[in-house]
């Protein structure tokens, strides 16, 4: 893959409210980090180290500055010439960003990592697939109401996260410029799993909406069971990018394959439909290698996921169709939406959320979304987990490579509320990478990735980017100067 072509910042992938009972991120997060709004350099006392190698004991509960208003900017003036085109070379004003890199957005897959640990500890194949399916759905849950776009990573940019409290460590790298490709690798600290893949969404503007079609394979390996699962994320669409109230839907089919047993989980992320009846809904089933249905799954990717055996499910649906079912099934608590009264020919009306998930008697709860902090709306609708991703404690920079997202001055400037500095730094970094590309072309040298290499996925045989290892040995002497 060619990583040398010109690439500008563009609209990238557009990636919650009750507690799980098994784990709630909000319950673990406390403390506030006071970041210096004037500094984006790597400061800190010599030799000082964070309480853990990089997993911070106490995590902040708010960003240093509230979200910047976008009301004074017109995205239409930029996008009106781009209808039907791929958006990878369209420069967007920084006001439409959120203060995270796309590499950090990918890391949000790990918010519900307890589901992976749960799968690893389950003895039955069917139960493991249920937890893996719940994890796949939870991985897109943080995108609910996230209408800001993350910063496009610079070529060679990296991000690491170690969370000893959650039992994992994570590393990602921007391995290609055009097409933009982000590779990631995560592993359990107890050697119970490996989770890896490469992401390169194809983005298009359709007049009133921006659609991110997923590309790239996601692989989860449960080492104790010698099992590997692969899947691809659903398509994400952001409506009313020009005028009206922004809203997000996920749609498409996600197929999760257990490569050892041949079992599959087929999940249908429903488009909202004409009257919004299917908004946020997910329905699917688990089948064995002979296509026999073993388990039915249903819920909403914004709320929760339930499952039930096929016989009970069909019995309930049969009685429901006949109208003689005693409607005792409870409605699962969830968020309500109000309809947008903008004219339909100007905007895509925000669908009214239908009744929340109707729980069929006898169902099993597979996953419930974590509560968001009360100030989430002023923080780009970040979850508590997301709020902590860009924090930088004094001394932490001594353990990080110079390419880590936390050290990007434009993202740091935006997080601190200094939009002028953020915009200036963004332009400077883009110009710096353009000049570096020209210099490589002049010297006829190729960009070399540091932590990942191109190859074939060991389970699907499709092109992928594979982790080269040794990142956590922390030899960063040959890392590129990209900031």
TAFEN-V868663 format. One record per pair of residues at least 12 apart in sequence whose C-alpha atoms are under 10 Angstrom apart, sorted by the first residue. I is the first residue (numbers start at 1). J is the second residue. If there is no record, write none. Layout:
i=<I/I>
j=<J/J>
This chain:
i=<1/1/1/1/1/1/1/1/2/2/2/2/2/2/2/2/3/3/3/3/3/3/3/3/3/3/3/3/3/3/4/4/4/4/4/4/4/4/4/4/4/4/4/5/5/5/5/5/5/5/5/6/6/6/6/6/6/6/6/6/6/7/7/7/7/7/7/7/7/7/7/7/7/7/7/7/8/8/8/8/8/8/8/8/8/8/8/8/8/8/8/8/8/9/9/9/9/9/9/9/9/9/9/9/9/9/9/9/9/9/10/10/10/10/10/10/10/10/10/10/10/10/10/10/11/11/11/11/11/11/11/11/11/11/11/11/11/11/11/11/11/11/11/11/12/12/12/12/12/12/12/12/12/12/12/12/12/12/12/12/12/12/12/13/13/13/13/13/13/13/13/13/13/13/13/13/13/13/13/13/13/13/13/13/13/14/14/14/14/14/14/14/14/14/14/14/14/14/14/14/14/14/14/14/14/14/14/14/14/15/15/15/15/15/15/15/15/15/15/15/15/15/15/15/15/15/15/15/15/15/15/15/15/15/16/16/16/16/16/16/16/16/16/16/16/16/16/16/16/16/16/16/16/16/17/17/17/17/17/17/17/17/17/17/17/17/17/18/18/18/18/18/18/18/18/18/18/19/19/19/19/19/19/19/19/20/20/20/20/20/20/20/20/20/21/21/21/22/22/22/22/22/23/23/23/23/23/23/23/23/24/24/24/24/24/24/24/24/24/24/25/25/25/25/25/25/25/25/25/26/26/26/26/26/26/26/26/27/27/27/28/28/28/28/28/28/28/29/29/29/29/29/29/29/29/29/30/30/30/30/30/30/30/31/31/31/31/31/31/32/32/32/32/32/32/32/32/32/33/33/33/33/33/33/33/33/33/33/33/33/34/34/34/34/34/34/34/35/35/35/35/35/35/35/35/35/35/36/36/36/36/37/37/37/37/37/37/37/37/37/38/38/38/38/38/39/39/39/39/40/40/40/40/40/40/40/40/41/41/41/41/41/42/42/42/42/42/42/42/42/42/42/43/43/43/43/43/43/44/44/44/44/44/44/45/45/45/46/46/46/47/47/47/47/48/48/48/48/48/48/49/49/49/49/49/49/49/50/50/50/50/50/50/50/50/51/51/51/52/52/52/52/53/53/53/53/53/53/53/54/54/54/54/54/54/54/54/54/54/54/54/54/55/55/55/55/55/55/55/55/55/55/56/56/56/56/56/56/56/56/56/56/57/57/57/58/59/59/59/59/59/59/59/60/60/60/60/60/60/60/61/61/61/61/61/61/61/61/61/61/62/62/62/62/62/62/62/62/62/62/63/63/63/63/63/63/63/63/63/63/63/63/63/63/64/64/64/64/64/64/64/65/65/65/65/65/65/65/66/66/66/66/66/66/66/66/66/66/67/67/67/67/67/67/67/67/67/67/67/67/67/68/68/68/68/68/68/68/68/68/68/68/68/69/69/69/70/70/70/70/70/70/71/72/73/73/73/74/74/74/74/74/75/75/75/75/75/75/75/76/76/76/76/76/77/78/78/78/78/78/79/79/79/79/79/79/79/79/80/80/80/80/80/81/81/82/82/82/82/83/83/83/83/83/83/83/84/84/84/84/84/84/85/85/85/85/86/86/86/86/86/86/87/87/87/87/87/87/88/88/88/88/88/88/88/88/88/89/89/92/93/93/94/94/94/94/94/94/94/94/94/94/94/94/94/94/95/95/95/95/95/95/96/96/96/96/96/97/97/97/97/97/97/97/97/97/98/98/98/98/98/98/98/98/98/98/98/98/98/99/99/99/99/99/99/99/99/99/99/99/99/99/99/99/99/99/100/100/100/100/100/100/100/100/100/100/100/100/100/100/100/100/100/100/101/101/101/101/101/101/101/101/101/101/101/101/101/101/101/102/102/102/102/102/102/102/102/102/102/103/103/103/103/103/103/103/103/103/103/103/103/103/103/103/103/103/103/104/104/104/104/104/104/104/104/104/104/104/104/104/104/105/105/105/105/105/105/105/106/106/106/106/106/106/106/106/106/107/107/107/107/107/107/107/107/107/107/107/107/107/108/108/108/108/108/108/108/108/108/108/109/109/109/109/109/109/109/109/109/110/110/110/110/110/110/110/110/110/110/110/110/111/111/111/111/111/111/111/111/111/111/111/111/112/112/112/112/112/112/112/112/112/112/112/112/112/113/113/113/113/113/113/113/114/114/114/114/114/115/115/115/115/115/115/115/115/115/115/115/116/116/116/116/116/116/116/116/116/116/116/116/116/116/116/117/117/117/117/117/117/117/117/117/117/118/118/119/119/119/119/119/119/119/119/119/120/120/120/120/120/120/120/120/120/121/121/121/121/122/123/125/125/125/125/125/126/126/126/126/126/126/126/126/127/127/128/128/128/128/129/129/129/129/129/129/129/129/129/130/130/130/130/130/130/130/130/130/130/130/131/131/132/132/132/132/132/132/132/133/133/133/133/133/133/133/133/133/133/133/133/133/133/133/133/134/134/134/134/134/134/134/134/134/134/135/135/136/136/136/136/136/136/136/136/136/136/136/137/137/137/137/137/137/137/137/137/137/137/137/137/138/138/138/138/138/138/138/138/138/138/139/139/140/140/140/140/140/140/141/141/141/141/141/141/141/141/141/141/142/142/142/142/142/142/142/142/142/142/143/143/143/143/143/143/143/143/143/144/144/144/144/144/144/144/144/144/144/144/145/145/145/145/145/145/145/145/145/145/146/146/146/146/146/146/146/146/146/147/147/147/147/147/147/147/147/148/148/148/149/150/151/151/151/151/152/152/152/152/153/153/153/153/153/153/153/153/153/153/154/154/154/154/154/154/154/154/154/154/154/154/154/154/155/155/155/155/155/155/155/155/155/155/155/155/155/155/155/155/155/156/156/156/156/156/156/156/156/156/156/156/156/156/156/156/156/156/156/157/157/157/157/157/157/157/157/157/157/157/157/157/157/157/157/157/157/157/158/158/158/158/158/158/158/158/158/158/158/158/158/158/158/158/158/159/159/159/159/159/159/159/159/159/159/159/159/159/159/160/160/160/160/160/160/160/160/160/160/160/160/160/161/161/161/162/162/162/163/163/164/164/165/166/166/167/167/167/167/167/167/168/168/168/168/168/168/168/168/168/169/169/169/169/169/169/169/170/170/170/170/170/170/170/170/170/171/171/171/171/171/171/171/171/171/171/171/172/172/172/172/172/172/172/172/172/172/173/173/173/173/173/173/173/173/173/173/174/174/174/174/174/174/175/175/175/175/175/175/175/175/175/175/176/176/176/176/177/178/179/179/179/180/180/180/180/181/181/181/181/181/181/181/182/182/182/182/182/182/182/182/183/183/183/183/183/183/183/183/183/183/183/183/183/183/184/184/184/184/184/184/184/184/184/184/185/185/185/185/185/185/185/185/185/185/185/186/186/187/187/188/188/191/191/191/192/192/192/192/192/193/193/193/193/193/193/193/193/193/194/194/194/194/194/194/195/195/195/195/195/195/195/195/196/196/196/196/196/196/196/196/196/196/196/197/197/197/197/197/197/197/197/197/197/197/197/197/198/198/198/198/198/198/198/198/198/198/199/199/199/199/199/199/199/199/199/200/200/200/200/200/200/201/201/201/201/201/201/201/202/202/202/203/203/203/204/205/205/205/206/206/207/207/207/207/207/208/208/208/208/208/208/208/208/208/208/208/209/209/209/209/209/209/209/209/209/209/209/210/210/210/210/210/210/210/211/211/211/211/211/211/211/211/212/212/212/212/212/212/213/213/213/213/213/213/213/214/214/214/214/214/214/215/215/215/215/216/216/216/216/216/216/216/217/217/217/217/217/217/217/217/217/217/218/218/218/218/218/218/218/219/219/219/219/219/219/219/219/220/221/221/225/226/226/227/227/227/227/228/228/228/228/228/228/228/228/229/229/229/229/229/229/229/229/229/229/229/230/230/230/230/230/230/230/230/230/230/231/231/231/231/231/231/231/231/232/232/232/232/233/233/233/233/233/233/233/233/234/234/234/234/234/234/234/234/234/234/234/235/235/235/235/235/235/235/235/236/236/236/236/236/237/237/237/237/238/239/239/239/239/240/240/240/240/240/241/241/242/242/243/243/243/243/244/244/244/244/244/244/244/244/244/245/245/245/245/245/245/245/245/246/246/246/246/246/247/247/247/247/248/248/248/248/249/249/249/249/249/249/249/249/249/250/250/250/250/250/250/250/250/250/250/251/251/251/251/251/251/251/251/251/251/252/252/252/252/252/252/253/253/253/253/253/253/253/253/254/254/254/254/254/255/255/255/255/256/257/257/257/257/257/258/258/258/259/259/260/261/261/262/262/262/262/262/263/263/263/263/263/263/263/263/263/264/264/264/264/264/264/264/264/265/265/265/265/265/265/265/265/265/265/266/266/266/266/266/266/266/267/267/267/267/267/267/267/267/268/268/268/268/268/268/268/269/269/269/269/269/269/269/269/270/270/270/272/272/272/272/273/274/274/275/275/275/275/275/275/276/276/276/276/276/276/276/277/277/277/277/277/278/278/278/278/279/279/279/279/279/279/279/279/280/280/280/280/280/280/280/281/281/281/281/281/281/281/281/281/281/282/282/282/282/282/282/282/282/282/283/283/283/283/283/283/283/283/283/284/284/284/284/284/285/285/285/285/285/285/286/286/286/293/293/293/294/294/294/294/295/295/295/295/295/295/296/296/296/296/296/296/296/296/297/297/297/297/297/297/297/298/298/298/298/298/298/298/299/299/299/299/299/299/299/299/299/300/300/300/300/300/301/301/301/302/302/302/302/302/303/303/303/303/303/303/303/303/303/303/303/304/304/304/304/304/304/304/304/304/304/304/305/305/305/305/305/305/305/305/305/306/306/306/306/306/306/306/306/306/306/307/307/307/307/307/307/307/307/308/308/308/308/308/308/308/309/309/309/312/312/312/312/313/313/313/313/316/316/316/317/327/327/328/328/328/328/329/329/329/329/329/329/330/330/330/330/330/330/331/331/331/331/331/331/332/332/332/332/332/333/333/333/333/334/334/334/334/334/335/335/335/336/336/336/336/336/337/337/337/337/337/338/338/338/338/339/339/339/340/370/370/370/371/371/372/372/372/373/373/379/389/389/390/390/390/390/390/390/391/391/391/392/392/392/399/399/399/399/400/400/400/401/401/401/401/401/401/401/401/402/402/402/402/402/402/402/402/403/403/403/403/403/403/404/404/405/407/408/408/408/408/408/408/409/409/409/409/409/409/409/409/410/410/410/410/410/410/410/410/410/411/411/411/412/413/413/425/426/428/429/429/430/430/432/432/432/433/433/433/436/436/448/449/449/449/450/450/450/450/450/450/450/450/451/451/451/451/451/451/451/452/452/452/452/452/452/452/453/453/453/453/454/454/454/455>
j=<175/176/177/178/179/181/454/463/175/176/177/178/179/180/446/447/155/174/175/176/177/178/179/180/181/437/446/447/448/449/155/176/177/178/179/434/436/437/438/440/441/446/447/176/177/178/179/180/434/437/438/88/89/177/178/179/430/433/434/437/438/88/89/90/91/152/154/155/176/177/178/179/180/430/433/434/87/88/89/90/91/92/152/153/154/177/178/180/427/430/431/433/434/87/88/89/90/91/92/93/94/97/150/151/152/153/154/426/427/430/86/87/88/89/90/91/92/93/97/149/150/151/152/203/86/87/88/89/90/91/92/96/97/148/149/150/151/152/203/204/205/210/211/212/87/88/97/101/102/148/149/150/151/152/180/200/201/202/203/204/210/211/212/102/105/106/143/148/149/150/152/199/200/201/202/203/210/211/212/213/214/235/236/237/238/102/105/140/142/143/144/145/146/147/148/149/150/201/203/210/211/212/235/236/237/238/248/249/250/102/105/106/108/109/139/140/141/142/143/144/145/146/147/148/149/150/212/235/236/237/238/248/249/250/141/142/143/144/145/301/302/303/304/334/335/368/369/370/371/372/373/381/382/383/302/303/304/333/334/335/368/369/370/371/372/373/383/303/304/333/334/335/368/369/370/371/372/303/304/367/368/369/370/371/372/112/304/365/366/367/368/369/370/371/367/368/370/114/115/118/367/368/112/113/114/115/166/368/369/370/111/112/114/368/369/370/371/372/384/385/111/112/166/370/371/372/383/384/385/61/370/371/372/373/383/384/385/370/371/384/57/58/59/165/166/384/385/57/58/59/60/61/384/385/387/388/57/58/59/60/61/62/384/57/58/59/60/61/62/58/59/60/61/62/63/64/388/391/58/59/60/61/62/63/64/388/391/392/393/394/60/62/63/64/391/392/393/63/64/65/391/392/393/394/412/415/416/64/412/413/416/64/65/412/413/414/415/416/417/418/412/413/416/418/421/409/412/413/416/406/407/408/409/410/411/412/413/397/407/408/409/412/392/394/395/396/397/398/400/402/406/407/393/394/395/396/397/398/393/394/395/396/397/398/394/395/398/394/395/398/395/396/398/399/394/395/396/397/398/399/393/394/395/396/397/398/399/392/393/394/395/396/397/398/399/393/395/396/162/163/164/396/161/162/163/164/396/399/400/160/161/162/163/164/169/392/393/395/396/397/399/400/160/161/162/163/164/165/166/168/169/396/161/162/163/164/165/388/391/392/393/396/163/164/165/388/384/385/387/388/389/391/393/384/385/387/388/389/390/391/373/374/375/376/383/384/385/386/387/388/373/374/375/376/378/379/382/384/387/388/99/375/376/378/379/380/382/387/388/390/391/415/416/417/379/391/412/414/415/416/417/378/379/414/415/416/417/418/375/376/377/378/379/380/414/415/416/417/95/98/99/376/377/378/379/380/381/414/415/416/417/95/96/97/98/378/379/380/414/415/417/418/419/95/96/378/93/94/95/96/97/148/95/95/93/95/96/93/96/241/242/243/92/93/95/96/241/242/243/207/208/241/242/243/242/90/91/92/93/242/91/92/205/206/207/208/241/242/205/206/207/208/242/205/207/204/205/206/207/204/205/206/207/208/209/210/203/204/205/206/207/210/203/204/205/206/202/203/204/205/211/212/202/203/204/205/210/212/152/177/178/179/180/201/202/203/204/178/179/149/423/426/148/149/150/151/410/411/414/419/420/422/423/424/426/427/148/149/414/419/422/423/147/148/149/150/151/147/148/149/150/151/152/380/411/414/146/147/148/149/150/151/379/380/381/382/411/414/415/148/149/150/151/379/380/387/390/410/411/412/413/414/415/416/417/422/148/149/150/151/152/153/386/387/389/390/405/406/408/410/411/412/414/415/149/150/151/152/153/154/157/158/159/389/390/405/406/408/411/149/150/151/152/153/159/174/182/199/405/150/151/152/153/157/158/159/160/171/172/173/174/182/183/184/199/404/405/150/151/153/158/159/160/161/171/172/386/389/390/405/406/142/143/149/150/151/386/389/139/140/159/172/182/183/184/198/199/139/159/160/161/170/171/172/184/185/186/385/386/389/138/139/140/141/142/143/383/385/386/389/135/136/137/138/139/140/141/142/195/135/138/139/161/163/166/168/169/170/186/195/385/135/138/139/141/142/166/369/370/383/384/385/386/134/135/136/137/138/139/141/166/367/368/369/370/385/135/138/139/166/167/168/188/131/135/166/167/168/128/130/131/132/133/134/135/136/138/366/367/128/131/132/133/134/135/136/188/192/193/194/195/220/221/222/131/132/166/167/168/188/190/192/193/222/131/132/131/132/133/134/135/192/193/222/225/132/192/193/221/222/223/224/225/227/192/222/224/225/225/225/225/227/258/261/263/263/264/265/286/287/288/294/295/295/366/222/225/227/258/229/256/257/258/263/264/265/286/295/265/285/286/295/296/297/305/306/307/366/367/366/367/220/222/229/256/258/265/366/229/231/254/255/256/264/265/266/267/284/285/286/297/305/366/367/297/301/304/305/306/307/365/366/367/368/366/367/218/220/230/231/232/233/234/254/256/267/301/233/234/254/267/269/282/299/300/301/302/304/305/367/300/301/302/303/304/305/367/368/369/370/233/301/233/234/236/250/301/302/250/300/301/302/303/304/368/369/370/383/301/302/369/370/372/381/382/383/385/386/236/248/249/250/301/302/381/382/383/247/248/249/250/280/301/302/303/381/382/383/238/246/247/248/249/302/377/380/381/382/238/246/247/248/377/380/381/382/383/238/239/241/246/247/248/380/381/246/380/381/380/411/405/410/411/426/174/177/180/182/173/174/175/176/177/180/181/182/405/408/173/174/175/176/177/180/403/405/408/429/430/433/482/483/173/174/175/176/177/178/180/181/182/403/433/437/447/448/449/480/482/172/173/174/175/176/177/182/403/404/447/448/449/450/451/479/480/481/482/172/173/174/175/182/401/402/403/404/405/407/408/449/450/479/480/481/482/483/171/172/173/174/175/182/183/184/400/401/402/403/404/405/406/450/451/171/172/173/174/184/389/390/400/401/403/404/405/406/407/172/173/184/185/186/389/400/401/404/405/406/471/472/186/389/390/186/187/189/188/189/188/189/189/188/189/187/188/189/190/191/192/186/187/188/189/190/191/192/193/194/185/186/187/188/189/194/472/184/185/186/187/188/194/195/196/472/183/184/185/186/187/196/404/451/467/471/472/184/185/186/196/197/198/404/451/452/467/185/198/403/404/405/449/450/451/452/467/198/199/449/450/451/452/198/447/448/449/450/451/452/453/454/465/200/447/448/449/447/200/200/201/202/199/200/201/202/198/199/200/201/215/216/465/197/198/199/200/201/216/452/465/196/197/198/199/200/216/451/452/453/454/464/465/466/467/196/197/198/199/218/451/452/465/466/467/197/198/219/220/451/452/465/466/467/468/469/220/467/220/221/222/223/222/223/224/221/222/223/224/225/220/221/222/223/224/225/226/227/228/219/220/221/222/223/228/218/219/220/221/222/228/229/230/217/218/219/220/221/230/457/464/465/466/467/216/217/218/219/220/230/231/232/457/464/465/466/467/215/216/217/218/219/452/463/464/465/466/214/215/216/217/218/232/233/464/465/212/213/214/215/216/217/213/214/215/216/233/235/236/214/215/235/235/236/237/237/237/238/241/239/241/239/240/241/242/347/238/239/240/241/242/243/244/345/346/347/348/237/238/239/240/241/242/246/247/248/347/348/236/237/238/239/240/241/248/235/236/237/238/239/248/249/250/234/235/236/237/238/250/233/234/235/236/237/251/252/232/233/234/235/236/252/232/233/234/235/231/232/233/462/463/464/465/230/231/232/233/457/460/462/463/464/465/230/231/232/233/256/457/464/231/232/256/257/457/458/459/460/258/258/259/260/259/260/258/259/260/261/256/257/258/259/260/261/458/459/255/256/257/258/259/260/262/263/264/459/460/254/255/256/257/258/259/264/457/459/460/254/255/256/257/258/265/266/460/253/254/255/256/250/251/252/253/254/255/256/269/249/250/251/252/253/254/255/267/268/269/270/249/250/251/252/253/254/269/271/248/249/250/251/252/249/250/251/271/250/347/348/349/350/346/347/348/349/350/347/348/346/347/342/346/347/348/340/341/342/343/346/347/348/349/350/339/340/341/342/347/348/349/350/340/347/348/349/350/348/349/350/351/272/279/280/350/269/270/271/272/279/280/281/301/302/268/269/270/271/272/279/280/281/282/301/267/268/269/270/271/272/279/280/281/282/267/268/269/270/271/282/266/267/268/269/270/282/283/284/266/267/268/269/284/267/268/284/286/286/286/287/289/459/460/288/289/459/459/460/459/288/289/287/288/289/290/291/286/287/288/289/290/291/292/293/294/285/286/287/288/289/291/293/294/284/285/286/287/288/293/294/295/296/297/283/284/285/286/287/296/297/282/283/284/285/286/296/297/298/281/282/283/284/285/297/298/281/282/283/284/298/299/300/301/282/283/300/350/351/352/353/351/349/351/349/350/351/352/353/354/339/349/350/351/352/353/354/351/352/353/354/355/300/351/353/354/300/301/302/350/351/352/353/354/299/300/301/302/303/353/354/298/299/300/301/302/303/304/305/356/357/297/298/299/300/301/302/304/305/306/296/297/298/299/300/301/305/306/307/296/297/298/299/307/297/298/307/308/309/310/307/309/310/309/310/311/308/309/310/311/307/308/309/310/311/313/308/309/310/311/312/313/314/363/309/310/313/363/364/365/366/357/358/359/360/363/365/366/332/356/357/358/359/365/366/367/368/334/356/357/368/369/367/368/369/334/335/368/369/370/332/333/334/335/356/357/367/368/369/370/371/332/333/334/356/357/365/366/367/368/369/370/357/359/363/364/365/366/367/368/369/357/358/359/360/363/364/365/366/367/368/359/360/362/363/364/365/366/367/359/360/361/362/363/364/365/362/363/364/360/361/362/363/360/361/362/363/329/360/361/360/358/360/358/359/360/361/357/358/359/360/361/362/356/357/358/359/360/361/355/356/357/358/359/360/355/356/357/358/359/355/356/357/358/353/355/356/357/369/353/355/356/352/353/354/355/356/350/351/352/353/354/350/351/352/353/351/352/353/352/383/384/385/383/384/384/385/386/385/387/415/405/406/405/406/407/411/412/415/406/412/415/406/407/412/472/474/475/476/472/474/476/471/474/475/476/477/478/479/480/476/477/478/479/480/481/482/483/476/479/480/481/482/483/482/483/483/483/422/425/426/429/482/483/421/422/423/424/425/426/429/483/422/423/424/425/426/427/428/429/483/423/425/426/425/425/426/483/483/483/482/483/482/483/481/482/483/481/482/483/481/482/480/468/479/480/467/468/469/471/476/478/479/480/465/466/467/468/469/470/471/464/465/466/467/468/469/471/465/466/467/468/466/467/468/467>
